[in-house]
Amino acid sequence: MTSSSTRRLAAVMIADVAGYSRLMERDEAGTHERLRQIRAEVTDPAVLRHGGRIVRTVGDGLLVEFASARSALQAAIGIQREMAARNRGLPADRRIDHRIGINLGDILVDDHDIAGNGVNVAARLEAIAPPGGIAISGTVRRQVGDDLGVTFVDAGQQQVKNIARPIRVFRVEPDGPPSVLSRLRGRRWPRWATAVAALLALAAGAWLAYPQRTTDAAVASLIVLPFTHAAPAGALADSMTRQLTAALSQLAGLKVVAPAVAARFGDQRDELRKLGRELNVRYALDGRIESSEGEVDAAVHLVDTGSGNSLWSTRLQANAAGDAAPLALVGQLAESLRAAVQQAELRRVAAERAEPSAYALALAAADELQKASDPQRMEAVRARFEHALALDAEHVPALAGYAHALVYEADRTEPGALRDAVLRRADQVSLRAVTLRPDDADAWGARTNVLLFRGQLEAAAEAAQRGLLLNPYLVPLQSFSGQINLAQGRGEQALAAFERGLALNPTGAGRGVLLHFRCRALLLLARHAEAIESCERAMAFGPEWHDHMVLAAAYALQGEAQQAQRARGELMRLQPAFSIRWHEAAAGRGAGAPPPPFDLVLYAGLRKAGVPD
């Protein structure tokens, strides 16, 4: 930009084609012609219709300036709806899907070009948007209103590449047809088998998300009836219905009835068997919400529409935030429902005694992953995933679960050729999962886990961002995101991610793991007293030597020598070979590689506690 550059506030839209290089490699001339046609018939007319100015195009990319955020979003919605219609019925390798990011901010204008932070943020939003999807910043969300026929899913604060401060991100989903979107290190140790497996099992929860190629009987289906409410909670009830439906479509992976359809059947809550037959749904969720004095109270129960029996119920509270459903409340309900439906499906599959299917095997393996506490049980889990893939090599839930199982296996294998081979296989499997289903948050969770374990932190961070944009309620991805930030020395971001995970997972078995990593983040931030408190809470879930290791360092750095000696004694009792050199070797770092920032703090505390070098 020259000295004559001017500044102005503008809405910036950036779009590109997902998998452009792959499409060009497969059919360069054909892809080029199809993209030219799409420009002429879809993207350019939508931009012009809403008053946009095409600043530049590069290959598959499009940079557009709009006078208002609302105009930019209207153009993006039009593009994605038209592309969804064009892609309908095409095989995956023939689809052309755009990713679109929109930001409202200050830009630099020089002749016909634009630049600046407003453009940079839009570029980052585009990069994490799912294929066929739209990601917008919080500033855009505040400007566009609620009458565009879409649902806004709050994906929370996202730390994106080359932007110093986290960005508040929203995912845009249409309400009903036409469909815009597809449904939308520290080392981790084997001796935490039960707790770690519980978190990984949540990440393997895609067992229902994959649209089966067999019959509808192999897919769990659910209707979220409109929440009933007491005045004046009408807007809050509507928000809860929509947000929970969107969350279940991602987190539980159910075949979920669209809110607009569910609204027409809300008066049949006393005739759930009839409703189940008419809509061909297996489960119904009936809920009521109340709000008073800054608190939201939600009571729900899950019903089997075939028998009319109530399968599960719960009541939760959260702080109110206007007329929007609180993120933590939606996340807790969605995760609890996922577990309830999973158990109901396990019982149903067992009762049918049918021939094993990829669906049933992946379902059972995901359940076993929560209970695996020794190598033999983990081998059985891995075998079930492999059996599922032998029946259906493209079953994404089995691929994602298999990748997690392989990471677990690598974690209890000594560094060397065998572990390298296991990790290569995990990398192939997780990459296959996200290639088949780039709109599946659980697949991105598996990919993140593999990349994190391999120490590929930048790639892991990008995978986590993609997954969290699709599903901000996924607890394992919050944990992985925190671990990535911790390994990069970003204590505040790591702490925020672990606390989001704890808010979404207030009672689950994986809570101990989150508390332990929260302790590490607090230690890195020199908040020693809080670190001690978090470590001791984590130990209530079953203390291991890792807990005593971090606790010894925290006590020593806090100046509590007697408590540090006690923790060091427990560490040496549980792991007699422990020394700082032993820990460095166990981490698998190459010769001469500097320790990450957390380990530098940890080792300083351990030395002060008297742990040998």
C-alpha positions as CSV (number, residue, x, y, z in Angstrom):
1,M,0.0,0.0,0.0
2,T,1.3,3.5,-0.8
3,S,1.2,6.6,1.3
4,S,-2.0,7.7,-0.5
5,S,-3.9,4.7,1.0
6,T,-7.1,5.5,2.8
7,R,-9.0,3.7,5.5
8,R,-12.6,2.8,5.8
9,L,-14.9,0.4,7.6
10,A,-16.1,-2.4,5.3
11,A,-17.4,-5.9,5.3
12,V,-15.0,-8.3,3.7
13,M,-15.9,-11.7,2.2
14,I,-13.3,-14.2,1.2
15,A,-14.3,-17.5,-0.6
16,D,-12.3,-20.3,-2.0
17,V,-12.9,-23.9,-3.2
18,A,-12.3,-26.7,-0.8
19,G,-9.9,-29.3,-2.3
20,Y,-9.1,-27.1,-5.3
21,S,-5.7,-28.7,-5.9
22,R,-7.2,-32.2,-5.8
23,L,-9.9,-31.2,-8.2
24,M,-7.4,-29.6,-10.6
25,E,-5.1,-32.6,-10.4
26,R,-8.0,-35.0,-11.3
27,D,-9.4,-33.0,-14.2
28,E,-7.7,-29.6,-14.8
29,A,-9.6,-28.6,-17.9
30,G,-13.0,-29.8,-16.6
31,T,-12.6,-28.2,-13.2
32,H,-11.4,-24.9,-14.8
33,E,-14.5,-24.8,-17.0
34,R,-16.9,-25.7,-14.1
35,L,-15.4,-22.9,-12.0
36,R,-15.7,-20.4,-14.8
37,Q,-19.4,-21.4,-15.2
38,I,-20.0,-21.1,-11.4
39,R,-18.4,-17.6,-11.4
40,A,-20.7,-16.5,-14.2
41,E,-23.9,-18.1,-12.9
42,V,-23.5,-18.2,-9.1
43,T,-20.9,-16.2,-7.3
44,D,-20.6,-13.0,-9.4
45,P,-24.4,-12.5,-9.7
46,A,-24.8,-13.0,-5.9
47,V,-22.1,-10.5,-5.2
48,L,-23.6,-7.9,-7.6
49,R,-27.1,-8.5,-6.4
50,H,-26.1,-7.4,-2.9
51,G,-23.9,-4.5,-3.9
52,G,-20.5,-6.1,-3.5
53,R,-17.3,-5.2,-5.3
54,I,-15.0,-8.0,-6.4
55,V,-11.6,-6.7,-5.5
56,R,-9.6,-9.6,-6.9
57,T,-9.6,-13.2,-7.8
58,V,-6.7,-15.7,-7.6
59,G,-7.2,-19.2,-8.9
60,D,-10.1,-20.5,-6.8
61,G,-10.1,-17.5,-4.4
62,L,-12.4,-14.5,-4.3
63,L,-12.0,-11.3,-2.3
64,V,-15.1,-9.1,-2.1
65,E,-15.9,-5.8,-0.3
66,F,-19.4,-4.9,0.8
67,A,-20.8,-1.7,2.3
68,S,-22.6,-3.7,5.1
69,A,-22.2,-7.0,7.0
70,R,-25.8,-7.9,6.2
71,S,-25.2,-7.6,2.4
72,A,-22.1,-9.7,2.6
73,L,-23.9,-12.5,4.5
74,Q,-26.9,-12.4,2.2
75,A,-24.6,-12.9,-0.7
76,A,-22.8,-15.8,1.0
77,I,-26.0,-17.5,1.9
78,G,-27.2,-17.2,-1.7
79,I,-23.9,-18.7,-3.0
80,Q,-23.9,-21.6,-0.6
81,R,-27.6,-22.5,-1.1
82,E,-27.2,-22.4,-4.9
83,M,-24.0,-24.6,-4.7
84,A,-25.8,-27.0,-2.4
85,A,-28.5,-27.4,-5.0
86,R,-26.0,-27.9,-7.8
87,N,-24.0,-30.5,-5.7
88,R,-27.1,-32.5,-4.7
89,G,-26.7,-36.1,-6.0
90,L,-23.1,-35.7,-7.1
91,P,-20.4,-38.1,-5.8
92,A,-18.0,-36.6,-3.3
93,D,-15.1,-36.3,-5.7
94,R,-17.2,-34.3,-8.2
95,R,-18.6,-31.7,-5.7
96,I,-17.4,-28.1,-5.7
97,D,-17.8,-26.7,-2.2
98,H,-16.9,-23.2,-1.2
99,R,-15.6,-22.1,2.2
100,I,-16.6,-18.5,3.0
101,G,-15.4,-16.2,5.8
102,I,-16.9,-12.8,6.5
103,N,-15.5,-10.0,8.7
104,L,-16.5,-6.4,9.4
105,G,-13.5,-4.2,10.2
106,D,-11.1,-1.5,9.3
107,I,-9.4,-1.9,5.8
108,L,-6.7,-0.1,3.9
109,V,-7.8,1.0,0.3
110,D,-5.2,1.8,-2.4
111,D,-6.6,2.2,-5.9
112,H,-8.7,-0.9,-6.4
113,D,-6.9,-3.2,-3.8
114,I,-7.7,-3.6,-0.1
115,A,-5.7,-4.9,2.8
116,G,-5.3,-4.6,6.6
117,N,-6.5,-6.4,9.7
118,G,-10.1,-6.5,8.5
119,V,-9.0,-8.6,5.4
120,N,-6.6,-10.8,7.5
121,V,-9.4,-11.8,9.9
122,A,-11.7,-12.7,7.0
123,A,-9.0,-14.8,5.5
124,R,-8.5,-16.7,8.8
125,L,-12.3,-17.2,9.1
126,E,-12.4,-18.6,5.5
127,A,-9.6,-21.0,6.3
128,I,-11.5,-22.6,9.2
129,A,-14.9,-22.6,7.6
130,P,-16.1,-26.1,6.7
131,P,-16.6,-27.0,3.0
132,G,-20.0,-25.6,2.0
133,G,-20.0,-23.4,5.1
134,I,-19.9,-19.8,6.3
135,A,-17.9,-18.5,9.3
136,I,-18.4,-15.0,10.5
137,S,-16.8,-12.8,13.2
138,G,-18.6,-11.6,16.3
139,T,-18.7,-8.1,14.8
140,V,-20.6,-9.4,11.8
141,R,-23.0,-11.3,14.0
142,R,-23.9,-8.2,16.0
143,Q,-24.8,-6.3,12.8
144,V,-26.9,-8.8,10.8
145,G,-30.0,-9.4,12.9
146,D,-32.0,-12.6,13.2
147,D,-34.3,-12.4,10.1
148,L,-32.1,-14.0,7.4
149,G,-33.6,-17.5,7.7
150,V,-30.4,-18.9,9.3
151,T,-29.2,-20.1,12.7
152,F,-26.1,-18.8,14.2
153,V,-24.1,-21.3,16.2
154,D,-21.6,-19.7,18.6
155,A,-18.2,-21.4,18.1
156,G,-16.7,-19.4,20.9
157,Q,-13.3,-17.6,21.0
158,Q,-10.9,-19.0,18.4
159,Q,-7.2,-18.4,18.3
160,V,-6.3,-18.2,14.7
161,K,-3.0,-18.1,12.8
162,N,-1.1,-14.7,12.7
163,I,-3.9,-12.9,14.6
164,A,-2.7,-11.9,18.1
165,R,-6.1,-11.8,19.9
166,P,-8.7,-14.6,19.8
167,I,-11.7,-14.0,17.4
168,R,-15.3,-14.7,18.4
169,V,-16.5,-17.0,15.7
170,F,-20.1,-18.0,14.6
171,R,-21.0,-20.7,12.2
172,V,-24.0,-20.0,10.0
173,E,-26.6,-22.7,9.4
174,P,-29.8,-22.4,7.3
175,D,-33.1,-23.2,8.9
176,G,-34.5,-26.1,6.9
177,P,-34.2,-26.6,3.2
178,P,-32.4,-25.7,1.0
179,S,-29.5,-27.0,2.9
180,V,-26.4,-24.8,2.9
181,L,-24.1,-27.0,5.0
182,S,-23.5,-30.6,5.5
183,R,-24.1,-31.4,9.1
184,L,-22.2,-29.4,10.1
185,R,2.1,-31.9,24.4
186,G,2.8,-32.8,26.9
187,R,2.9,-36.6,26.6
188,R,-0.4,-38.4,27.6
189,W,0.3,-41.5,29.6
190,P,-1.1,-45.0,29.4
191,R,-1.4,-45.3,33.2
192,W,-4.3,-42.9,33.0
193,A,-6.1,-45.5,31.0
194,T,-9.6,-45.1,32.3
195,A,-9.7,-41.3,32.3
196,V,-7.9,-40.7,29.0
197,A,-10.0,-43.4,27.3
198,A,-13.1,-41.6,28.5
199,L,-12.1,-38.4,26.8
200,L,-11.1,-40.4,23.6
201,A,-14.4,-42.2,23.7
202,L,-16.2,-38.8,23.6
203,A,-14.1,-38.0,20.6
204,A,-15.0,-41.3,19.0
205,G,-18.7,-40.4,19.4
206,A,-19.1,-40.1,15.6
207,W,-20.5,-43.6,15.7
208,L,-23.9,-42.1,14.9
209,A,-22.8,-39.2,12.8
210,Y,-22.0,-41.0,9.7
211,P,-25.0,-41.3,7.2
212,Q,-25.3,-45.1,6.7
213,R,-25.4,-46.6,3.3
214,T,-27.5,-49.5,4.5
215,T,-30.9,-48.7,5.9
216,D,-32.5,-46.1,8.2
217,A,-32.7,-48.8,10.9
218,A,-28.9,-48.4,11.2
219,V,-29.2,-44.7,12.1
220,A,-30.5,-43.3,15.4
221,S,-33.0,-40.5,14.8
222,L,-34.4,-37.9,17.1
223,I,-36.8,-35.0,17.2
224,V,-36.2,-32.1,19.6
225,L,-39.7,-30.9,20.4
226,P,-40.0,-27.1,20.9
227,F,-39.1,-26.3,24.6
228,T,-42.1,-25.3,26.6
229,H,-41.6,-22.3,28.8
230,A,-43.0,-19.9,31.4
231,A,-43.3,-16.2,30.6
232,P,-41.2,-14.3,29.7
233,A,-38.8,-17.1,28.4
234,G,-40.3,-17.5,24.9
235,A,-37.3,-16.2,23.0
236,L,-35.0,-18.2,25.3
237,A,-37.0,-21.4,24.7
238,D,-36.8,-20.9,20.9
239,S,-33.0,-20.3,21.2
240,M,-32.6,-23.4,23.3
241,T,-34.5,-25.5,20.8
242,R,-32.5,-24.3,17.8
243,Q,-29.1,-24.4,19.5
244,L,-29.6,-27.8,21.0
245,T,-30.9,-29.2,17.7
246,A,-27.7,-27.9,16.0
247,A,-25.5,-29.2,18.8
248,L,-27.0,-32.7,18.7
249,S,-26.6,-32.8,14.9
250,Q,-22.9,-32.4,15.5
251,L,-22.2,-33.8,18.9
252,A,-24.4,-36.8,19.0
253,G,-24.4,-37.2,15.3
254,L,-28.1,-38.1,15.3
255,K,-30.4,-37.9,12.3
256,V,-32.2,-34.9,13.8
257,V,-35.5,-33.4,12.6
258,A,-35.1,-29.8,11.4
259,P,-36.5,-27.2,13.9
260,A,-39.0,-25.9,11.3
261,V,-40.5,-29.4,11.0
262,A,-40.3,-30.1,14.7
263,A,-42.3,-26.9,15.4
264,R,-45.2,-28.3,13.3
265,F,-45.4,-31.4,15.5
266,G,-44.9,-29.7,18.9
267,D,-48.5,-30.2,19.8
268,Q,-48.2,-34.0,19.5
269,R,-46.0,-34.4,22.6
270,D,-48.8,-36.5,24.2
271,E,-48.9,-38.8,21.1
272,L,-45.2,-39.6,20.7
273,R,-45.8,-43.1,19.3
274,K,-47.9,-41.6,16.5
275,L,-45.3,-38.8,16.0
276,G,-42.5,-41.4,15.8
277,R,-44.3,-43.4,13.1
278,E,-45.2,-40.2,11.0
279,L,-41.6,-38.8,11.1
280,N,-39.8,-42.2,11.3
281,V,-37.8,-41.1,14.4
282,R,-36.8,-43.4,17.2
283,Y,-36.3,-40.9,20.0
284,A,-38.0,-37.7,21.1
285,L,-36.6,-35.0,23.5
286,D,-39.2,-33.1,25.5
287,G,-38.0,-30.1,27.5
288,R,-39.0,-27.1,29.5
289,I,-37.0,-24.0,30.3
290,E,-37.5,-21.2,32.8
291,S,-35.5,-18.1,33.5
292,S,-35.5,-15.9,36.7
293,E,-33.0,-13.7,38.5
294,G,-30.2,-14.2,36.0
295,E,-30.4,-18.0,36.0
296,V,-31.7,-20.5,33.4
297,D,-33.3,-23.8,34.5
298,A,-33.7,-26.5,31.9
299,A,-35.5,-29.9,32.5
300,V,-35.5,-32.5,29.7
301,H,-36.4,-36.1,29.2
302,L,-35.7,-38.6,26.4
303,V,-38.5,-40.9,25.2
304,D,-38.5,-44.0,23.1
305,T,-41.2,-43.2,20.5
306,G,-41.8,-46.9,19.9
307,S,-42.6,-47.9,23.4
308,G,-43.4,-44.5,24.9
309,N,-41.0,-45.2,27.7
310,S,-38.9,-42.5,29.3
311,L,-35.2,-43.5,28.9
312,W,-33.4,-40.6,30.6
313,S,-34.0,-37.2,32.2
314,T,-32.0,-34.5,33.8
315,R,-32.3,-30.9,35.1
316,L,-29.5,-28.3,34.7
317,Q,-29.0,-24.7,35.6
318,A,-26.7,-22.0,34.2
319,N,-26.2,-18.2,34.3
320,A,-28.6,-16.4,31.9
321,A,-27.3,-14.3,29.0
322,G,-30.2,-12.4,27.7
323,D,-32.4,-14.4,25.2
324,A,-29.6,-16.6,24.0
325,A,-29.2,-20.2,25.3
326,P,-26.0,-20.4,27.4
327,L,-23.2,-22.2,25.6
328,A,-22.3,-24.4,28.7
329,L,-25.9,-25.4,29.2
330,V,-26.4,-26.4,25.6
331,G,-23.1,-28.3,25.6
332,Q,-23.9,-30.2,28.8
333,L,-27.3,-31.2,27.6
334,A,-26.0,-32.3,24.2
335,E,-23.2,-34.4,25.7
336,S,-25.5,-36.0,28.2
337,L,-28.0,-36.8,25.5
338,R,-25.3,-38.3,23.3
339,A,-24.4,-40.7,26.1
340,A,-28.0,-41.5,26.8
341,V,-28.8,-42.3,23.1
342,Q,-25.6,-44.3,22.8
343,Q,-26.7,-46.5,25.6
344,A,-30.2,-46.9,24.2
345,E,-28.7,-47.8,20.8
346,L,-26.4,-50.4,22.4
347,R,-29.3,-52.0,24.1
348,R,-31.4,-52.0,20.9
349,V,-28.6,-53.5,18.8
350,A,-27.9,-56.2,21.4
351,A,-31.6,-57.1,21.6
352,E,-31.9,-57.5,17.8
353,R,-29.0,-60.0,17.7
354,A,-28.4,-59.3,14.0
355,E,-25.3,-60.0,12.0
356,P,-22.5,-57.6,12.9
357,S,-22.5,-54.3,10.9
358,A,-19.9,-51.5,10.7
359,Y,-22.4,-49.3,12.6
360,A,-22.9,-51.8,15.5
361,L,-19.2,-52.7,15.8
362,A,-18.1,-49.0,15.9
363,L,-20.9,-48.3,18.4
364,A,-19.7,-51.1,20.7
365,A,-16.0,-50.2,20.2
366,A,-16.7,-46.6,21.2
367,D,-18.5,-47.8,24.3
368,E,-15.6,-50.1,25.2
369,L,-13.1,-47.3,24.7
370,Q,-14.6,-45.7,27.8
371,K,-13.8,-48.7,29.9
372,A,-10.5,-49.9,28.5
373,S,-7.9,-49.8,31.3
374,D,-5.3,-52.3,30.2
375,P,-3.5,-53.3,26.9
376,Q,-5.7,-56.4,26.4
377,R,-9.0,-54.5,26.5
378,M,-7.5,-51.8,24.2
379,E,-6.5,-54.6,21.7
380,A,-10.1,-55.8,21.7
381,V,-11.3,-52.2,21.0
382,R,-8.9,-51.9,18.1
383,A,-10.0,-55.3,16.8
384,R,-13.6,-54.2,16.7
385,F,-12.8,-51.0,14.8
386,E,-10.7,-53.1,12.3
387,H,-13.6,-55.5,11.9
388,A,-16.0,-52.5,11.2
389,L,-13.6,-51.2,8.6
390,A,-13.3,-54.7,7.0
391,L,-17.1,-54.5,6.5
392,D,-17.1,-50.8,5.3
393,A,-13.7,-49.2,4.6
394,E,-15.3,-45.8,4.4
395,H,-17.1,-45.9,7.7
396,V,-15.9,-42.6,9.2
397,P,-16.8,-43.3,12.8
398,A,-14.8,-46.5,12.7
399,L,-11.9,-44.6,11.1
400,A,-11.9,-41.9,13.8
401,G,-12.2,-44.4,16.6
402,Y,-9.4,-46.5,15.1
403,A,-7.1,-43.5,14.9
404,H,-7.7,-42.8,18.6
405,A,-7.0,-46.4,19.5
406,L,-3.8,-46.3,17.5
407,V,-2.6,-43.2,19.4
408,Y,-3.3,-44.9,22.6
409,E,-1.3,-47.9,21.5
410,A,1.6,-45.6,20.4
411,D,1.5,-43.9,23.8
412,R,2.3,-47.1,25.6
413,T,5.0,-48.2,23.0
414,E,8.6,-47.2,23.6
415,P,10.0,-44.7,21.1
416,G,11.4,-46.6,18.1
417,A,10.5,-48.2,14.8
418,L,7.4,-50.0,16.1
419,R,5.9,-46.8,17.5
420,D,6.7,-44.9,14.4
421,A,4.8,-47.5,12.3
422,V,1.8,-47.3,14.6
423,L,1.8,-43.5,14.3
424,R,2.1,-43.6,10.5
425,R,-0.9,-45.9,10.4
426,A,-2.8,-43.5,12.7
427,D,-1.9,-40.6,10.5
428,Q,-3.2,-42.4,7.4
429,V,-6.4,-43.4,9.1
430,S,-7.2,-39.9,10.5
431,L,-6.4,-38.2,7.2
432,R,-8.7,-40.7,5.4
433,A,-11.5,-39.8,7.9
434,V,-11.3,-36.0,7.3
435,T,-10.9,-36.5,3.6
436,L,-14.1,-38.5,3.4
437,R,-16.0,-36.2,5.8
438,P,-14.5,-32.7,6.0
439,D,-17.7,-31.6,7.7
440,D,-17.4,-34.0,10.6
441,A,-16.1,-32.5,13.9
442,D,-15.3,-35.9,15.4
443,A,-13.1,-36.8,12.4
444,W,-11.2,-33.6,13.0
445,G,-10.9,-34.5,16.7
446,A,-9.2,-37.7,15.7
447,R,-6.9,-35.9,13.3
448,T,-6.0,-33.4,16.0
449,N,-5.2,-36.1,18.4
450,V,-2.8,-37.8,16.0
451,L,-1.1,-34.5,15.0
452,L,-0.7,-33.5,18.6
453,F,0.8,-36.7,19.6
454,R,3.3,-36.5,16.7
455,G,4.3,-33.0,17.8
456,Q,3.0,-31.3,14.7
457,L,1.5,-28.4,16.7
458,E,0.7,-25.9,13.9
459,A,-1.1,-28.6,11.9
460,A,-2.8,-29.8,15.1
461,A,-4.0,-26.3,15.9
462,E,-5.5,-25.9,12.5
463,A,-7.3,-29.2,12.7
464,A,-8.7,-28.3,16.1
465,Q,-10.0,-25.0,14.8
466,R,-11.7,-26.7,12.0
467,G,-13.4,-29.2,14.4
468,L,-14.4,-26.5,17.0
469,L,-15.9,-24.3,14.3
470,L,-18.1,-27.3,13.3
471,N,-18.8,-28.2,17.0
472,P,-17.8,-25.9,19.8
473,Y,-19.3,-28.4,22.3
474,L,-16.9,-31.2,21.7
475,V,-15.0,-31.6,25.0
476,P,-12.0,-33.6,23.6
477,L,-11.3,-30.9,21.0
478,Q,-11.3,-28.3,23.8
479,S,-8.8,-30.5,25.7
480,F,-6.6,-31.0,22.6
481,S,-6.8,-27.3,21.9
482,G,-5.6,-26.5,25.4
483,Q,-2.8,-29.1,25.2
484,I,-1.6,-27.5,21.9
485,N,-1.5,-24.1,23.4
486,L,0.3,-25.4,26.5
487,A,3.0,-27.0,24.3
488,Q,3.4,-23.7,22.6
489,G,3.8,-21.8,25.8
490,R,0.5,-20.0,25.5
491,G,-0.7,-20.3,29.1
492,E,-3.8,-18.1,29.1
493,Q,-5.2,-19.7,25.9
494,A,-4.5,-23.1,27.3
495,L,-6.3,-22.3,30.6
496,A,-9.3,-20.9,28.7
497,A,-9.6,-24.1,26.7
498,F,-9.4,-26.4,29.7
499,E,-12.0,-24.3,31.6
500,R,-14.4,-24.4,28.6
501,G,-13.9,-28.2,28.6
502,L,-14.7,-28.4,32.3
503,A,-17.8,-26.2,31.9
504,L,-19.1,-28.5,29.2
505,N,-18.1,-31.7,31.1
506,P,-19.0,-31.0,34.8
507,T,-19.4,-34.7,35.8
508,G,-17.7,-36.9,33.2
509,A,-14.8,-39.3,33.8
510,G,-12.6,-37.2,31.6
511,R,-12.8,-34.4,34.1
512,G,-9.7,-35.6,36.0
513,V,-7.6,-35.2,32.8
514,L,-8.9,-31.7,32.2
515,L,-8.2,-30.7,35.8
516,H,-4.7,-32.0,35.6
517,F,-3.9,-30.1,32.4
518,R,-5.6,-27.0,33.9
519,C,-3.1,-27.4,36.8
520,R,-0.2,-27.4,34.2
521,A,-1.5,-24.2,32.6
522,L,-1.7,-22.5,36.0
523,L,1.8,-23.7,36.8
524,L,3.1,-22.2,33.5
525,L,1.3,-18.9,34.5
526,A,3.1,-18.9,37.9
527,R,-0.3,-19.1,39.6
528,H,1.0,-21.7,42.0
529,A,-1.7,-21.8,44.7
530,E,-4.4,-22.3,42.0
531,A,-2.3,-25.0,40.3
532,I,-2.0,-26.9,43.6
533,E,-5.8,-26.7,44.1
534,S,-6.5,-27.9,40.5
535,C,-3.9,-30.8,40.8
536,E,-5.4,-32.0,44.1
537,R,-8.9,-31.9,42.6
538,A,-7.6,-34.0,39.7
539,M,-6.2,-36.6,42.1
540,A,-9.7,-37.2,43.4
541,F,-10.2,-39.1,40.1
542,G,-7.4,-41.5,40.9
543,P,-3.9,-40.1,41.6
544,E,-1.0,-41.1,39.3
545,W,2.7,-40.3,39.3
546,H,2.1,-37.5,36.8
547,D,-0.2,-35.7,39.3
548,H,2.5,-36.0,42.0
549,M,5.1,-34.8,39.6
550,V,3.3,-31.5,38.8
551,L,2.2,-31.1,42.4
552,A,5.7,-31.4,43.7
553,A,6.9,-28.7,41.3
554,A,3.9,-26.4,42.2
555,Y,4.4,-26.8,46.0
556,A,8.2,-26.1,45.6
557,L,7.6,-23.0,43.6
558,Q,5.0,-21.9,46.1
559,G,7.6,-22.2,48.8
560,E,5.8,-25.0,50.7
561,A,8.9,-27.2,51.1
562,Q,7.3,-29.9,53.4
563,Q,4.4,-30.5,51.0
564,A,6.8,-30.5,48.1
565,Q,8.8,-33.3,49.8
566,R,5.7,-35.3,50.4
567,A,4.6,-35.1,46.8
568,R,8.2,-35.9,45.6
569,G,8.1,-39.0,47.8
570,E,4.9,-40.2,46.3
571,L,6.3,-39.6,42.8
572,M,9.5,-41.6,43.5
573,R,7.4,-44.4,45.1
574,L,5.2,-44.7,42.1
575,Q,8.0,-44.2,39.5
576,P,11.3,-45.2,41.2
577,A,13.3,-44.5,38.0
578,F,12.1,-41.0,37.7
579,S,14.6,-38.2,37.0
580,I,14.5,-35.1,34.9
581,R,16.6,-36.9,32.2
582,W,14.2,-39.9,32.4
583,H,11.3,-37.6,31.8
584,E,13.0,-36.0,28.8
585,A,13.7,-39.3,27.3
586,A,10.1,-40.5,27.8
587,A,8.9,-37.4,26.0
588,G,10.6,-38.7,22.9
589,R,12.3,-35.4,22.0
590,G,15.2,-35.6,19.6
591,A,18.8,-35.1,20.8
592,G,19.5,-31.5,21.5
593,A,15.9,-30.4,21.2
594,P,15.0,-27.7,23.7
595,P,12.3,-28.5,26.3
596,P,9.0,-26.7,25.7
597,P,8.2,-23.8,28.0
598,F,6.1,-25.8,30.4
599,D,8.9,-28.4,30.9
600,L,11.4,-25.6,31.7
601,V,9.0,-24.4,34.5
602,L,8.3,-28.0,35.6
603,Y,12.0,-28.9,35.9
604,A,12.8,-25.7,37.8
605,G,10.2,-26.7,40.4
606,L,11.3,-30.4,40.5
607,R,14.9,-29.4,41.1
608,K,13.7,-27.1,43.9
609,A,11.8,-30.1,45.3
610,G,14.9,-32.2,45.3
611,V,14.1,-34.4,42.3
612,P,17.4,-35.7,40.8
613,D,18.6,-34.6,37.3
